[in-house]
Every structure is written in structure tokens, then in C-alpha cells.
């Protein structure tokens, strides 16, 4: 996942990660621009996953979020909203 995509969608990704991994704290998920490596390293330690695993997880969550958004937009268009 690119840094731009991570930055733009972090709030949504963060929510999904909190739901999936209850042991993650707000501090674990604290994202600061320019500190992406620190975020990844912290999550790797906390979850016991590799960087590649986390990238895959982020991409999967992001894709699911996009799919949900597209379905909502389609329903709204059907309703002419």
C-alpha cells in the first residue's frame, strides 16, 4: 500500500483493524505522517506479522471498504439520491 493511500484511508483502516484485533490500542494505531515505518514495526511486533502480511491485510481491508462504498453509491443512484 502506498503512503498516500495509507494516509488517505487511515481512519477507516484503523477502525477495521481495531475490530479485527481487539488487543490493539489507540497508541498502537497512532499514525503520524512520515512515521509509517514506526507504525509498521509496532504492528509487526504486536501482531507477530511480517511487513508483507500487514501490507496484504491493509490492501484487503481497503478493497473491502471500497467495495462497500461502491455498493452504497449504487443503491443511492437507484434511489436518485
N, C-alpha and C positions, 0 to 999 in steps of 0.2 A: 504494500500500500504506500502510495506516495505521501510525503509530508503534507502536501497541500490537501489531499483527500482526508488524511488523518485529522488535520486541524479543522477542516470544514465540517466534518461529521463526528467530532469527538463527543459531543454531548449525547448523541444518540448511541454511539458505540459504548460509551461509558455506562449508560443505563442498561444496555443489553448485557454487558459484562457483569454488572452488579447482580442482575437477575440470575445469570448462569453460575456465577461464582460468589456465593454468599460470604465467603471469607475475605473478599476484597473490601478494603476500607476506602473511605473518601481520600485519604492520604495516598493509598496505593494507586489511585486513579487520577491523581493530580497531574494534569497536563500543563506543561509550560512550553511555550514556543521556543524552539532552539534546544530543548532538552529531551528530544524524542528518544535518544539513546538511553538516557536515565530511566525513562518510562518503561522502555522495553526490558532493560536489565532488571528493574524492580519486579515487573510482571513475570519475567523468566524465573527469578528466584522464588517468588510467592507461589506460582502455579506449577513449577517444575517442567516448564515447556521450553522448547528451543525458539529462537527468533523466527525460524521458518514456520513453526507451529503457530506462533502468535500472528504472523502475517496472514497465514491461511485462515485463522479464526476471525481476524478483523475483516478480511475480504468476504468471508461467508456471511458474517453479520451485516456488513454493508450491503451486500447483494440482497439479502432478505429484507432489509429496510427499504431499499429502492423498489423491490417488487411490491411490498405493501403500499408504498406511496403511489405507485402506478395504478394499482387496483383501486385505491381510493379516488384518484383523479378520474379514472374511467367511470366509476359509479357516479361521481358528481357531474360528469359530462352527460351521462344518460339522463340525469335529473335536471339538466340545463341549469346547473348552479355555477 
